[in-house]
Amino acid sequence: MQFIKNPNFDFLSKRKFAITLSGILILIGLISLIYYKGPKYGIDFTGGTSIELRFEKSISIGEVRKAISKLGYGNAEIKQFGAPNEILIRVQEQEVGTEISDAIKTELSNSFPDNPFIVQMIQKVGPRIGAELRRKAVWAILIALFAILLYISWRFEFVFAVGAIVALFHDVLITLGIFSILRYEITLAIIAAFLTIVGYSLNDTIVVFDRIRENLKVLRREVFENIINISINQSLSRTIITSLTTLIVVVVLFFFGGEVIRNFAFALIVGIVVGTYSSIFIASPIVVEWEKRRELKKGRALGKRPR
């Protein structure tokens, strides 16, 4: 199925603009991370207590905050979770124990006797466990990227591995930057989303690289840059169709999947869009630039040889 019939776009002529645009987006994200002193970690990584409550009637965040402020938790994160009568309370960086959740439940029961509630979920993570999970999450991403580097170096060439890894770093950094700017929490589910983004983006990139490898054998007299352009155009319909079908499902999850998986779905939406972009405008142009510099160095070396 051809989404675009006989495409003949000169993608590589836009590579400097694309790389500059990506650099600006990554820089904005890094500035946000520096300004906020890192991403906003969820309780999975910071430790603390999270309580989901469903009241019989709607209740305001201000009323809940006023009640638990009596316990010294005035700085707790409180937000509506779905319906107006559903409240999420998060107390971070505390020694975790049943006394925190018990105290909050008791105080809310006393403060709102005419508005009873049920506890939907209580999550408790110790600060040491949270720090350990954070380290393991970083290592999981780094090990995945290193394994990908080895795999592509073996299947293709090292230069293709460099292009793929740069594109993957690009995708993760932009997604992380957007999460930092919007102050969305980084949880274990979001780390899973990052790893999913890495796999999805890599799949798109390998499809293009595989076509490049085939065309290098068939179009031997063609200029390398033209072969890259031809290969991207040949795989363009497949890339767009795959991305659109996946994106439709994830967008539905974002709007109708509920609060629990909304941030996860949002990360995938950003990752799919950015990953599709990077497989066309980042990975392959990196290969072209690398080859250009290698040929230039080779030419200089030949020029220095004694006659």
C-alpha positions in Angstrom: 0.0 0.0 0.0 1.4 3.4 -1.1 0.4 6.2 1.2 2.3 8.6 -1.0 2.6 7.6 -4.7 6.1 7.7 -6.0 7.5 10.1 -3.4 10.6 12.0 -4.5 11.4 14.4 -1.6 14.9 15.7 -1.1 15.1 15.1 2.7 18.8 15.5 3.0 18.8 19.0 1.6 16.9 19.9 4.8 19.2 18.1 7.2 21.0 21.2 8.5 17.7 22.8 9.3 16.4 19.6 10.9 19.5 19.1 13.0 19.4 22.7 14.1 15.7 22.5 15.1 16.4 19.3 17.1 19.4 20.9 18.8 17.2 23.9 19.8 14.5 21.5 21.2 17.0 19.5 23.1 18.6 22.7 24.5 15.3 24.0 25.7 14.6 20.7 27.4 18.1 20.7 29.1 17.6 24.3 30.3 14.3 23.2 31.8 16.0 20.3 33.5 18.7 22.5 34.9 16.2 25.1 36.0 14.0 22.6 37.9 17.1 20.7 39.1 16.1 17.5 37.2 12.9 15.9 36.2 9.9 15.7 38.4 10.1 12.2 39.9 7.1 10.4 41.1 6.8 8.5 44.4 8.3 5.4 42.6 11.7 7.2 42.6 11.5 9.7 45.5 9.8 7.6 48.1 6.6 8.5 50.0 2.9 7.7 50.3 0.2 8.0 47.7 -3.5 7.7 48.6 -6.4 7.7 46.1 -9.8 8.5 47.7 -13.3 8.6 46.3 -15.7 10.8 48.2 -19.5 10.4 48.1 -19.8 14.0 47.0 -17.6 16.4 45.1 -14.9 18.1 47.2 -12.4 20.9 46.6 -8.7 20.5 46.8 -8.5 23.5 49.1 -10.8 21.8 51.7 -8.6 18.7 51.6 -5.4 20.6 52.0 -6.8 22.6 54.9 -7.7 19.4 56.7 -4.4 17.6 56.2 -2.4 20.8 57.0 -3.3 20.1 60.6 -1.1 17.0 60.4 1.9 19.0 59.0 1.3 17.9 55.4 0.4 21.3 54.0 3.0 20.9 51.2 1.6 17.5 50.0 0.6 17.2 46.4 -3.2 17.1 46.1 -5.2 16.9 42.8 -8.4 15.7 41.5 -8.1 12.3 40.0 -10.7 11.8 37.3 -14.2 12.8 38.7 -14.7 15.8 41.0 -15.2 13.5 43.9 -11.9 11.6 43.4 -8.8 13.0 45.1 -5.1 11.9 44.9 -2.9 12.9 47.9 0.9 12.4 47.7 3.2 12.9 50.6 6.8 12.6 49.4 10.2 12.2 51.1 8.8 10.9 54.3 9.6 7.8 56.3 7.0 5.4 55.0 4.7 3.7 57.3 1.0 3.0 57.9 0.8 5.9 60.4 0.9 8.5 57.5 -2.0 7.0 55.6 -3.9 6.2 58.8 -3.5 9.7 60.1 -4.7 11.3 56.8 -7.8 9.0 56.6 -8.7 9.7 60.2 -8.3 13.5 59.8 -10.4 13.5 56.6 -13.1 11.4 58.3 -13.3 13.8 61.2 -13.2 16.9 58.9 -15.9 15.7 56.5 -18.4 13.6 58.5 -21.1 14.4 55.9 -19.0 13.3 53.0 -17.7 9.8 53.6 -15.0 8.3 51.3 -13.5 5.0 50.3 -9.8 4.3 49.8 -9.2 3.2 46.2 -5.4 2.7 46.5 -2.5 3.2 48.9 1.0 3.1 47.6 4.1 3.3 49.8 7.7 3.4 48.7 10.7 4.0 50.9 13.3 6.6 50.0 16.1 4.1 49.7 14.0 1.9 47.4 13.1 4.9 45.3 16.7 5.9 44.9 17.6 2.3 43.9 14.8 2.2 41.3 16.0 5.5 39.9 19.6 4.1 39.4 18.2 0.9 37.9 16.0 2.9 35.5 19.0 4.9 34.2 21.0 1.7 33.8 18.2 0.0 31.9 18.1 2.7 29.3 21.9 2.9 29.0 22.3 -0.9 28.7 19.5 -1.0 26.0 21.3 1.7 24.0 24.7 -0.1 24.3 23.1 -3.4 23.2 21.5 -1.5 20.2 24.9 -0.1 19.3 26.5 -3.6 19.2 23.6 -5.1 17.3 23.5 -2.4 14.5 27.3 -2.4 14.3 27.2 -6.2 13.7 24.2 -6.1 11.3 25.2 -3.0 9.3 28.3 -0.9 10.0 29.5 1.2 12.9 28.5 4.4 11.1 24.9 3.2 11.0 25.0 2.3 14.7 26.2 5.9 15.4 23.3 7.3 13.4 20.8 5.1 15.2 22.1 5.8 18.7 22.2 9.6 18.1 18.6 9.4 16.9 17.5 7.4 20.0 19.2 9.8 22.4 17.5 12.6 20.4 14.1 11.0 20.9 14.5 10.3 24.7 16.0 13.7 25.4 13.2 15.6 23.6 10.5 13.5 25.3 12.3 14.0 28.7 12.5 17.7 28.0 8.8 18.0 27.3 8.0 16.1 30.5 10.3 18.5 32.4 8.7 21.7 30.8 5.1 20.4 31.5 6.2 19.1 35.0 4.8 15.7 34.3 6.1 13.0 36.7 8.6 10.4 35.8 7.4 7.1 37.1 8.3 3.5 36.4 5.6 3.5 33.7 7.2 6.4 32.0 10.6 4.6 32.0 8.8 1.7 30.3 7.4 4.3 27.8 11.0 5.5 27.2 12.2 2.0 26.5 9.1 1.5 24.2 10.1 4.7 22.3 13.6 3.4 21.9 12.3 0.2 20.4 9.8 1.8 18.2 12.2 4.5 16.9 14.8 1.9 16.3 12.4 -0.2 14.2 11.7 2.7 11.9 15.4 3.5 11.6 16.4 -0.1 10.8 13.7 -0.3 8.0 15.4 2.8 6.4 18.9 1.4 7.0 17.9 -2.0 5.5 16.7 -0.3 2.3 19.9 1.8 2.2 22.0 -1.4 2.4 20.0 -3.0 -0.4 20.3 0.0 -2.6 24.1 0.3 -2.0 24.3 -3.1 -3.8 21.9 -2.2 -6.6 22.8 1.4 -7.3 26.6 1.2 -7.1 27.2 4.1 -9.5 24.8 6.4 -7.7 26.2 9.1 -5.3 25.9 8.0 -1.7 23.7 10.9 -0.7 21.3 10.2 -3.5 21.1 6.5 -2.4 20.1 7.7 1.1 17.4 10.0 -0.3 16.0 7.2 -2.6 15.9 4.8 0.3 14.1 7.2 2.6 11.5 7.9 -0.1 11.0 4.1 -0.8 10.3 3.4 2.9 8.3 6.6 3.5 4.8 5.1 2.9 5.5 2.2 5.3 6.9 4.6 7.9 3.9 6.9 7.8 1.3 4.2 7.8 2.9 2.4 10.7 3.3 5.6 12.7 -0.3 6.8 12.0 -1.9 3.5 12.9 0.0 3.3 16.2 -0.6 6.9 16.9 -4.3 6.6 16.6 -4.4 3.8 19.2 -2.2 5.7 21.6 -4.3 8.9 21.2 -7.4 7.0 22.1 -5.6 5.7 25.2 -4.6 9.2 26.1 -8.2 10.6 26.0 -10.2 7.5 27.1 -7.7 5.3 29.0 -8.1 7.1 32.3 -5.8 9.1 34.5 -3.6 6.2 35.4 -2.1 5.7 32.0 -2.5 9.2 30.6 1.1 10.3 31.1 2.3 6.9 29.7 0.2 7.4 26.6 1.4 11.0 26.3 5.0 9.9 26.4 4.3 7.4 23.6 2.5 10.1 21.5 5.6 12.3 21.8 7.9 9.4 21.2 6.1 8.2 18.1 6.1 11.6 16.5 9.7 12.4 17.4 10.9 8.9 16.5 9.3 9.0 13.1 10.9 12.4 12.5 14.3 11.3 13.7 14.4 8.1 11.5 14.0 10.4 8.5 15.8 13.6 9.4 18.4 12.6 12.0 19.6 9.0 11.7 20.3 9.0 8.0 21.7 12.5 7.8 24.2 11.6 10.6 25.3 8.7 8.4 25.8 11.0 5.4 27.8 13.6 7.5 29.9 10.9 9.0 30.7 9.4 5.6 31.5 12.9 4.2 34.0 13.6 6.9 35.6 10.1 6.6 36.0 10.6 2.8 37.5 14.1 3.5 40.0 12.7 5.9 40.9 9.9 3.5 41.4 12.5 0.7 43.7 14.6 3.0 45.7 11.5 3.9 46.2 10.6 0.3 47.3 14.1 -0.4 50.1 13.9 2.2 51.5 10.7 0.8 55.0 11.1 -0.8 55.1 10.7 -4.6 
